[in-house]
Amino acid sequence: MLHVVIMAGGSGTRFWPESRKRLPKQFLRLSGEETLIQATWNRSLELVDRQRVWVVTGQAHVAETRRQIPELMPDRVLAEPCGRNTAPCIALAALRILADDPDATLLVLPADHVITPTASFVVDVGLAIELLKADPSRLVLFGVPPTYPSTGFGYIRRGDRLSGSKERSYAVDGFREKPNLETAESLIAAGGYLWNCGIFVWKARRILDALCQHLPEIGPRIEQLQDAWQLGTLSAAIEEVFPLMPSISIDHAVLEKADRVCVVETSFTWDDVGSWQAIARHAPTTADGNTLIGRVCTTETTNCILRGSGDHLIAAIGVHDLIVVHTPDATLICDRRDESAIRRLREVLEANPEMREFL
């Protein structure tokens, strides 16, 4: 049967000051009335019932996960004692789900992406499942047709169309790391490249076997956790074993090395909502190029993203190309054109003991 694994361990640091260690990006309302994790949960229910939706998150965020998704079954939350990137996250989910369903198929989803329309997403997942029915050894990725030369996404090089498959199903011919602008432009011009959106479909047993094959140091840890499940001591074992796993993405650990990797070219619209700049793609924009959220008043102001909270009024006069985000205890003002500004700011806050409470 199909199970959905929602990966909700990200920190969303580029959405400071709204995103904090105690309330990272996936728990924020950045597009529409739902938080990102609530939207992912509701999207999952279009495919499976709630008994087959699992959330992997950090221990510090279990309570918030359950508060935001009260319908989530208590034993379907898997708590990571520390962040170890996506390969250990997926390993943990796969071995736990296999204990209930030895023939489980996994749909792995980040908790903090925007996907529309849901109907197209469901169709594409169905296409991926058909690929697995034809060959259960496949590892299926989703690739988004690029709309601009992004330097923030990895790229999948599309190979030959899979024999006997429906349209939009291809072998993977290689991967490209996040490129510089010149390289991204050349990839777009060459054609045949897709954005790697980090959504996957595969058999639970197949991905565990692939992890053990291509990342040998993780194999003994997986065996320890499997033994602990048989003994009824899984929670204690996770505390001890999970931090010993290598911190590595599933892409680097398996997908760049394995065979039988293929890609479904998506029909849905996708956005990883990676920074405040992305908000302009999901909210109305004025004739002056301003994206205004909350109580905001502007004059002689252009190309700004202004986001208020509560009853606080943001008034902007004669400013241009700014991001202004107000929260009850911190206000961000930065150049909209500087993608790395918030990362540098967080480094300054981290270095100042008196400021760390704002992270």
Sine and cosine of phi, psi and omega as CSV:
sin_phi,cos_phi,sin_psi,cos_psi,sin_omega,cos_omega
0.00,0.00,0.34,-0.94,0.03,-1.00
-0.99,0.11,0.73,-0.69,0.13,-0.99
-0.84,-0.55,0.58,-0.81,0.05,-1.00
-0.97,-0.24,0.78,-0.63,0.06,-1.00
-0.93,-0.37,0.91,-0.42,0.02,-1.00
-0.99,-0.14,0.90,-0.44,0.03,-1.00
-1.00,0.05,0.92,-0.38,-0.10,-0.99
-0.82,-0.57,0.67,0.74,-0.04,-1.00
-0.97,-0.24,0.05,1.00,-0.06,-1.00
-0.95,0.32,0.33,-0.94,-0.04,-1.00
-0.98,-0.22,-0.38,0.92,0.06,-1.00
0.84,0.54,0.69,0.73,-0.13,-0.99
-0.90,0.44,-0.42,0.91,-0.05,-1.00
-0.97,0.25,-0.03,1.00,0.06,-1.00
-0.96,-0.27,0.38,0.93,0.16,-0.99
-0.88,0.47,0.62,-0.79,0.18,0.98
-1.00,-0.08,0.02,1.00,0.04,-1.00
-0.96,0.28,-0.67,0.74,0.01,-1.00
-0.99,0.10,0.84,-0.54,0.01,-1.00
-0.78,-0.63,0.15,-0.99,0.04,-1.00
-0.84,0.54,-0.58,0.81,-0.03,-1.00
-0.99,0.14,-0.31,0.95,-0.04,-1.00
-0.54,-0.84,0.97,0.24,-0.06,-1.00
-0.96,0.30,0.03,-1.00,-0.19,-0.98
-0.77,0.64,-0.66,0.75,-0.10,-0.99
-0.90,0.45,-0.29,0.96,-0.02,-1.00
-0.99,-0.15,0.17,0.99,-0.04,-1.00
-0.97,-0.23,0.42,-0.91,0.14,-0.99
-1.00,-0.04,0.99,-0.15,-0.02,-1.00
-0.92,-0.39,-0.21,0.98,0.03,-1.00
-0.48,-0.88,0.95,-0.31,-0.01,-1.00
0.99,0.11,-0.26,-0.97,-0.10,-1.00
-1.00,0.02,-0.29,0.96,0.01,-1.00
-1.00,-0.06,0.43,-0.90,0.22,-0.98
-0.95,0.32,0.24,-0.97,-0.04,-1.00
-0.89,0.45,-0.64,0.77,-0.01,-1.00
-0.95,0.32,-0.54,0.84,0.07,-1.00
-0.91,0.42,-0.65,0.76,0.03,-1.00
-0.90,0.43,-0.62,0.78,0.03,-1.00
-0.91,0.41,-0.67,0.75,0.07,-1.00
-0.85,0.52,-0.76,0.65,-0.04,-1.00
-0.90,0.43,-0.58,0.81,0.06,-1.00
-0.90,0.43,-0.62,0.78,0.00,-1.00
-0.90,0.43,-0.58,0.82,-0.03,-1.00
-0.94,0.34,-0.19,0.98,0.13,-0.99
-0.97,0.25,-0.19,0.98,-0.07,-1.00
-0.91,-0.42,-0.59,0.81,-0.05,-1.00
-0.62,-0.78,0.24,-0.97,0.11,-0.99
-0.99,0.12,0.15,-0.99,-0.17,-0.99
-0.92,0.39,-0.36,0.93,0.04,-1.00
-0.92,0.40,-0.30,0.95,-0.04,-1.00
-0.90,-0.44,0.47,0.89,0.15,-0.99
-0.91,-0.40,0.80,-0.60,-0.04,-1.00
-0.85,-0.52,0.60,-0.80,0.05,-1.00
-0.84,-0.54,0.79,-0.61,0.11,-0.99
-0.96,-0.29,0.86,-0.51,-0.05,-1.00
-0.56,-0.83,0.13,-0.99,0.04,-1.00
-0.96,0.26,0.45,-0.89,0.00,-1.00
-0.82,0.57,-0.59,0.81,-0.04,-1.00
-0.93,0.36,-0.24,0.97,-0.09,-1.00
-0.90,-0.43,0.14,0.99,0.02,-1.00
-0.89,0.46,-0.72,0.70,-0.05,-1.00
-0.89,0.45,-0.68,0.73,0.00,-1.00
-0.92,0.38,-0.60,0.80,0.07,-1.00
-0.86,0.52,-0.74,0.68,-0.01,-1.00
-0.93,0.36,-0.54,0.84,0.03,-1.00
-0.92,0.39,-0.67,0.74,-0.05,-1.00
-0.98,0.20,-0.44,0.90,0.01,-1.00
-0.82,-0.58,0.97,0.25,-0.05,-1.00
-0.90,0.44,-0.35,0.93,-0.01,-1.00
-0.98,0.19,-0.20,0.98,-0.02,-1.00
-0.92,0.39,0.80,-0.61,-0.02,-1.00
-0.92,0.40,0.69,-0.73,-0.11,-0.99
-0.81,0.58,-0.64,0.77,-0.06,-1.00
-0.99,0.12,0.09,1.00,0.06,-1.00
-0.99,-0.12,0.12,0.99,0.11,-0.99
-0.98,-0.20,0.86,-0.50,0.04,-1.00
-0.96,-0.30,0.86,-0.51,-0.12,-0.99
-0.99,-0.16,0.84,-0.54,0.09,-1.00
-1.00,0.07,0.77,-0.64,0.05,-1.00
-0.95,0.32,-0.31,0.95,0.05,-1.00
-0.34,-0.94,0.33,-0.94,0.01,-1.00
-0.97,0.24,0.75,-0.66,0.02,-1.00
-0.70,-0.71,0.42,0.91,0.04,-1.00
0.93,0.36,-0.12,-0.99,-0.25,-0.97
-0.99,0.16,-0.45,0.89,-0.04,-1.00
-0.90,0.43,-0.80,0.60,0.07,-1.00
-0.89,0.46,-0.57,0.82,0.05,-1.00
-0.85,0.52,-0.74,0.67,-0.02,-1.00
-0.93,0.37,-0.61,0.79,0.04,-1.00
-0.87,0.49,-0.71,0.70,0.00,-1.00
-0.87,0.50,-0.73,0.68,0.00,-1.00
-0.90,0.43,-0.68,0.73,-0.06,-1.00
-0.89,0.45,-0.72,0.70,-0.05,-1.00
-0.94,0.35,-0.55,0.83,0.04,-1.00
-0.93,0.36,-0.67,0.75,-0.02,-1.00
-0.94,0.35,-0.59,0.81,0.04,-1.00
-0.87,0.50,-0.48,0.88,0.03,-1.00
-0.89,0.45,-0.49,0.87,0.03,-1.00
-1.00,-0.07,-0.54,0.84,-0.14,-0.99
-0.62,-0.78,1.00,-0.09,-0.08,-1.00
-0.89,0.45,-0.27,0.96,0.01,-1.00
-0.92,-0.39,0.46,0.89,-0.14,-0.99
-0.90,0.43,0.63,-0.78,0.20,-0.98
-0.96,-0.28,0.70,-0.71,-0.05,-1.00
-0.93,-0.36,0.74,-0.67,0.26,-0.97
-0.97,-0.26,0.91,-0.42,-0.09,-1.00
-0.98,-0.22,0.83,-0.56,-0.10,-1.00
-0.78,-0.63,0.74,-0.67,0.25,-0.97
-0.91,0.41,0.55,-0.84,-0.06,-1.00
-0.99,0.17,-0.19,0.98,-0.25,-0.97
-0.85,-0.52,0.54,0.84,0.03,-1.00
-0.93,-0.37,0.37,-0.93,0.08,-1.00
-0.95,-0.30,0.82,-0.57,-0.04,-1.00
-0.76,-0.65,0.80,-0.60,0.04,-1.00
-0.57,-0.82,0.49,-0.87,-0.26,0.96
-0.98,0.18,0.37,-0.93,-0.02,-1.00
-0.88,0.48,-0.58,0.82,-0.03,-1.00
-0.87,0.50,-0.65,0.76,0.02,-1.00
-0.93,0.37,-0.61,0.79,0.06,-1.00
-0.87,0.50,-0.70,0.72,0.01,-1.00
-0.88,0.47,-0.68,0.73,0.04,-1.00
-0.87,0.50,-0.70,0.72,-0.04,-1.00
-0.93,0.37,-0.60,0.80,0.08,-1.00
-0.89,0.45,-0.65,0.76,0.06,-1.00
-0.87,0.50,-0.61,0.79,0.04,-1.00
-0.91,0.42,-0.66,0.75,0.03,-1.00
-0.90,0.44,-0.65,0.76,0.01,-1.00
-0.90,0.43,-0.61,0.79,0.06,-1.00
-0.89,0.46,-0.60,0.80,0.05,-1.00
-0.89,0.46,-0.62,0.79,0.03,-1.00
-0.95,0.32,-0.57,0.83,0.05,-1.00
-0.89,0.46,-0.60,0.80,0.02,-1.00
-0.96,0.29,-0.52,0.86,-0.03,-1.00
-0.42,-0.91,1.00,-0.10,-0.06,-1.00
-0.90,0.44,-0.20,0.98,0.00,-1.00
-0.99,0.11,-0.09,1.00,-0.03,-1.00
-0.94,0.34,0.50,-0.87,0.18,-0.98
-0.90,-0.43,0.92,-0.40,-0.18,-0.98
-0.97,-0.24,0.81,-0.59,0.09,-1.00
-0.96,-0.27,0.26,-0.97,0.16,-0.99
-0.92,-0.40,0.77,-0.64,0.01,-1.00
-0.88,-0.48,0.75,-0.66,-0.06,-1.00
-0.99,-0.12,0.81,-0.59,0.07,-1.00
-0.85,0.53,0.84,-0.54,-0.08,-1.00
-0.94,0.35,0.60,-0.80,0.01,-1.00
-0.94,-0.34,-0.15,0.99,0.07,-1.00
-0.31,-0.95,0.29,-0.96,-0.05,-1.00
-0.98,0.21,0.98,0.18,-0.04,-1.00
-0.95,0.30,0.68,-0.73,0.13,-0.99
-0.99,-0.16,0.02,1.00,-0.07,-1.00
-0.98,-0.18,-0.13,0.99,-0.03,-1.00
-0.89,-0.45,0.47,-0.88,0.22,-0.98
-0.98,0.18,0.33,-0.94,-0.06,-1.00
-0.85,-0.52,0.57,-0.82,0.11,-0.99
-0.95,-0.30,0.78,-0.63,0.10,-1.00
-1.00,0.02,0.89,-0.46,-0.04,-1.00
-0.97,0.26,0.74,-0.67,0.06,-1.00
-0.99,-0.16,-0.54,-0.84,-0.03,-1.00
-0.95,0.32,0.48,-0.88,0.10,-0.99
-0.90,0.43,0.65,-0.76,-0.04,-1.00
-0.93,0.37,0.74,-0.67,-0.03,-1.00
-0.88,0.47,0.77,-0.64,0.06,-1.00
0.98,0.21,0.03,1.00,-0.04,-1.00
-0.99,-0.11,0.17,-0.99,0.05,-1.00
-0.97,0.25,0.11,-0.99,0.04,-1.00
-0.89,0.47,0.39,-0.92,0.06,-1.00
0.96,0.28,0.34,0.94,0.03,-1.00
-0.84,-0.54,0.86,-0.51,-0.15,-0.99
-0.67,-0.74,0.43,-0.90,0.24,-0.97
-0.94,0.35,0.47,-0.88,0.09,-1.00
-1.00,-0.04,0.79,-0.61,-0.06,-1.00
-0.97,-0.23,0.03,1.00,0.04,-1.00
0.48,-0.88,0.15,-0.99,-0.01,-1.00
-0.78,-0.62,0.48,-0.88,0.14,-0.99
-0.80,-0.60,0.74,-0.67,0.06,-1.00
-0.90,0.43,0.15,-0.99,0.06,-1.00
-0.82,0.58,0.89,-0.46,-0.13,-0.99
-1.00,-0.01,0.22,-0.98,0.22,-0.97
-0.97,0.22,0.10,-0.99,-0.12,-0.99
-0.89,0.46,-0.67,0.74,-0.02,-1.00
-0.88,0.47,-0.68,0.74,0.02,-1.00
-0.92,0.38,-0.67,0.75,0.02,-1.00
-0.86,0.51,-0.66,0.75,0.02,-1.00
-0.90,0.44,-0.63,0.78,0.01,-1.00
-0.93,0.37,-0.59,0.81,0.04,-1.00
-0.90,0.43,-0.68,0.73,0.02,-1.00
-0.89,0.46,-0.69,0.73,-0.03,-1.00
-0.91,0.41,-0.57,0.82,-0.02,-1.00
-0.94,0.34,-0.52,0.85,-0.07,-1.00
0.98,0.20,0.25,-0.97,0.04,-1.00
0.99,0.15,0.15,0.99,0.04,-1.00
-0.92,-0.38,0.60,-0.80,-0.02,-1.00
-0.79,-0.62,0.51,-0.86,0.12,-0.99
-0.94,0.34,0.68,-0.73,0.08,-1.00
-1.00,0.07,0.95,-0.31,-0.12,-0.99
-1.00,-0.06,0.02,1.00,0.09,-1.00
0.96,0.28,0.45,0.89,0.07,-1.00
-0.92,-0.40,0.72,-0.69,-0.15,-0.99
-0.67,-0.74,0.45,-0.89,0.16,-0.99
-0.71,-0.70,0.77,-0.63,0.03,-1.00
-0.26,-0.96,0.23,-0.97,0.10,-0.99
-0.96,0.27,0.64,-0.77,-0.02,-1.00
-0.87,0.50,-0.69,0.73,0.00,-1.00
-0.90,0.43,-0.63,0.77,-0.02,-1.00
-0.90,0.45,-0.68,0.74,-0.05,-1.00
-0.95,0.31,-0.57,0.83,0.08,-1.00
-0.91,0.41,-0.67,0.74,0.03,-1.00
-0.89,0.46,-0.65,0.76,0.00,-1.00
-0.91,0.41,-0.62,0.79,0.05,-1.00
-0.89,0.45,-0.71,0.71,0.00,-1.00
-0.91,0.42,-0.55,0.83,0.00,-1.00
-0.96,0.30,-0.73,0.69,-0.15,-0.99
-0.99,-0.12,-0.22,0.98,0.05,-1.00
-0.73,-0.69,0.96,0.29,-0.17,-0.99
-0.82,0.57,-0.52,0.86,-0.05,-1.00
-0.93,0.36,-0.26,0.97,0.00,-1.00
-1.00,0.04,-0.35,0.93,-0.07,-1.00
-0.83,0.56,-0.78,0.63,0.01,-1.00
-0.88,0.48,-0.52,0.85,0.02,-1.00
-0.93,0.36,-0.64,0.77,0.05,-1.00
-0.89,0.45,-0.67,0.74,0.01,-1.00
-0.89,0.45,-0.63,0.78,0.04,-1.00
-0.88,0.47,-0.67,0.74,-0.01,-1.00
-0.94,0.34,-0.61,0.80,0.05,-1.00
-0.89,0.45,-0.67,0.74,0.04,-1.00
-0.89,0.45,-0.64,0.77,0.00,-1.00
-0.90,0.43,-0.60,0.80,0.04,-1.00
-0.89,0.45,-0.67,0.75,0.01,-1.00
-0.89,0.45,-0.54,0.84,-0.02,-1.00
-1.00,0.03,-0.08,1.00,-0.01,-1.00
0.98,0.22,0.39,0.92,-0.03,-1.00
-0.86,-0.52,0.53,0.85,-0.11,-0.99
-0.88,0.47,-0.70,0.71,-0.06,-1.00
-0.85,0.52,-0.71,0.71,0.02,-1.00
-0.91,0.41,-0.61,0.79,-0.01,-1.00
-0.92,0.38,-0.61,0.79,0.04,-1.00
-0.86,0.51,-0.68,0.74,0.03,-1.00
-0.84,0.54,-0.65,0.76,-0.07,-1.00
-1.00,0.09,-0.66,0.75,-0.20,-0.98
-1.00,-0.02,-0.64,0.77,-0.13,-0.99
-0.84,0.54,-0.69,0.73,0.01,-1.00
-0.89,0.46,-0.30,0.95,0.00,-1.00
-1.00,0.09,-0.17,0.99,0.02,-1.00
-0.96,0.28,0.51,-0.86,0.03,-1.00
-0.93,0.38,0.59,-0.80,0.06,-1.00
-1.00,0.03,0.97,-0.25,-0.10,-0.99
-0.40,-0.92,0.52,-0.85,0.02,-1.00
-0.98,0.21,0.39,-0.92,0.05,-1.00
-0.91,0.42,-0.48,0.88,0.02,-1.00
-0.90,0.44,-0.78,0.62,-0.03,-1.00
-0.95,0.32,-0.59,0.80,-0.08,-1.00
-0.94,0.33,-0.64,0.77,-0.16,-0.99
-0.78,-0.62,-0.82,0.57,-0.28,-0.96
-0.90,0.43,-0.53,0.85,0.01,-1.00
-0.98,0.22,-0.13,0.99,-0.06,-1.00
-0.90,-0.44,-0.45,0.89,-0.17,-0.99
-0.98,0.20,0.31,-0.95,0.17,-0.99
-0.99,-0.16,0.08,-1.00,0.00,-1.00
0.89,0.46,0.49,0.87,0.05,-1.00
-1.00,-0.03,0.77,-0.63,-0.02,-1.00
-0.68,-0.74,0.18,-0.98,-0.11,-0.99
-0.69,-0.73,0.66,-0.75,0.17,-0.99
-0.99,-0.16,0.85,-0.53,0.07,-1.00
-0.97,0.24,0.87,-0.50,-0.19,-0.98
-0.95,0.30,0.49,-0.87,0.15,-0.99
-0.97,-0.24,-0.15,0.99,0.01,-1.00
-1.00,-0.04,0.29,-0.96,0.08,-1.00
-1.00,-0.01,0.70,-0.72,-0.11,-0.99
-0.74,-0.67,0.61,-0.79,0.09,-1.00
-0.54,-0.84,0.79,-0.61,0.03,-1.00
-0.99,0.13,-0.02,1.00,0.04,-1.00
0.72,0.70,0.87,0.50,-0.19,-0.98
-0.99,0.12,-0.24,0.97,-0.03,-1.00
-0.34,-0.94,0.13,-0.99,0.01,-1.00
-0.86,0.51,-0.49,0.87,0.02,-1.00
-0.85,0.53,-0.50,0.87,-0.04,-1.00
-0.93,0.37,-0.37,0.93,-0.04,-1.00
-0.85,0.52,-0.55,0.84,-0.01,-1.00
-0.89,0.45,-0.36,0.93,0.02,-1.00
-0.99,0.16,-0.18,0.98,-0.10,-0.99
-0.80,-0.59,0.23,0.97,0.04,-1.00
-0.62,-0.79,0.43,-0.90,0.00,-1.00
-0.86,0.50,0.55,-0.83,0.04,-1.00
-0.88,-0.48,0.70,-0.71,-0.02,-1.00
-0.97,0.24,0.13,-0.99,0.04,-1.00
-0.88,0.47,-0.40,0.92,0.02,-1.00
-1.00,0.03,0.10,1.00,0.03,-1.00
0.99,0.15,0.27,0.96,-0.02,-1.00
-1.00,-0.06,0.64,-0.77,0.16,-0.99
-0.95,-0.31,0.90,-0.43,-0.16,-0.99
-0.88,-0.48,0.85,-0.52,-0.04,-1.00
-0.76,-0.65,0.80,-0.60,-0.06,-1.00
1.00,-0.05,-0.36,-0.93,0.00,-1.00
-1.00,0.06,0.98,-0.22,-0.10,-0.99
-0.71,-0.71,0.67,-0.74,0.08,-1.00
-0.77,-0.64,0.77,-0.64,-0.04,-1.00
-0.75,-0.67,0.45,-0.89,0.20,-0.98
-0.49,-0.87,0.68,-0.74,-0.01,-1.00
0.81,0.59,0.62,0.78,-0.05,-1.00
-0.83,-0.56,0.71,-0.71,-0.06,-1.00
-0.69,-0.72,0.51,-0.86,0.18,-0.98
0.82,0.58,0.68,0.73,0.01,-1.00
-0.90,-0.43,0.47,-0.88,0.19,-0.98
-0.94,-0.35,0.90,-0.43,-0.07,-1.00
-0.83,-0.56,0.87,-0.48,-0.10,-0.99
-0.76,-0.65,0.91,-0.41,0.00,-1.00
-0.98,-0.21,0.07,-1.00,0.03,-1.00
-0.65,-0.76,0.57,-0.82,0.04,-1.00
0.86,0.51,-0.64,-0.77,-0.03,-1.00
-1.00,-0.04,0.05,1.00,-0.04,-1.00
-0.93,0.37,0.74,-0.68,0.01,-1.00
-0.99,-0.12,0.77,-0.64,0.18,-0.98
-0.98,-0.18,0.85,-0.52,0.04,-1.00
-0.90,-0.43,0.85,-0.53,-0.05,-1.00
-0.86,-0.51,0.79,-0.61,-0.03,-1.00
-0.79,-0.62,0.87,-0.49,0.14,-0.99
0.90,0.43,0.54,0.84,0.03,-1.00
-0.90,-0.44,0.36,-0.93,-0.12,-0.99
-0.58,-0.82,0.57,-0.82,0.13,-0.99
0.84,0.54,0.69,0.73,0.02,-1.00
-0.90,-0.43,0.43,-0.90,0.27,-0.96
-0.92,-0.39,0.82,-0.58,0.06,-1.00
-0.80,-0.60,0.87,-0.50,0.02,-1.00
-0.79,-0.61,0.87,-0.50,-0.01,-1.00
-0.96,-0.27,0.75,-0.66,0.17,-0.99
-0.80,-0.60,0.20,-0.98,-0.06,-1.00
-0.85,0.53,-0.47,0.88,-0.07,-1.00
-0.85,-0.53,0.01,1.00,0.01,-1.00
-0.40,-0.92,0.55,-0.84,0.04,-1.00
-0.77,-0.64,0.77,-0.64,0.03,-1.00
-0.98,-0.19,0.72,-0.69,0.16,-0.99
-0.71,-0.70,0.89,-0.46,-0.02,-1.00
-0.50,-0.87,0.25,-0.97,0.04,-1.00
-0.95,0.32,0.84,-0.54,-0.02,-1.00
-0.87,0.49,-0.43,0.90,-0.09,-1.00
-1.00,0.08,-0.06,1.00,-0.07,-1.00
-0.96,-0.26,1.00,-0.08,-0.08,-1.00
-0.90,0.44,-0.49,0.87,-0.10,-0.99
-1.00,-0.06,0.07,1.00,-0.11,-0.99
-0.88,0.48,-0.70,0.72,-0.08,-1.00
-0.93,0.36,-0.59,0.81,0.07,-1.00
-0.87,0.49,-0.70,0.72,0.01,-1.00
-0.91,0.41,-0.62,0.79,0.02,-1.00
-0.90,0.44,-0.67,0.74,0.00,-1.00
-0.90,0.44,-0.57,0.82,0.07,-1.00
-0.89,0.45,-0.62,0.78,0.05,-1.00
-0.91,0.41,-0.69,0.72,0.01,-1.00
-0.89,0.45,-0.66,0.75,0.00,-1.00
-0.89,0.45,-0.56,0.83,-0.03,-1.00
-0.98,0.21,-0.23,0.97,-0.04,-1.00
-0.95,-0.31,0.96,-0.29,-0.04,-1.00
-0.81,0.58,-0.52,0.86,-0.01,-1.00
-0.97,0.26,-0.25,0.97,-0.06,-1.00
-0.96,-0.27,-0.17,0.98,-0.13,-0.99
-0.89,0.45,-0.38,0.92,0.01,-1.00
-0.90,0.44,-0.30,0.95,-0.02,-1.00
-1.00,-0.01,-0.02,1.00,0.03,-1.00
-0.99,0.14,0.00,0.00,0.00,0.00
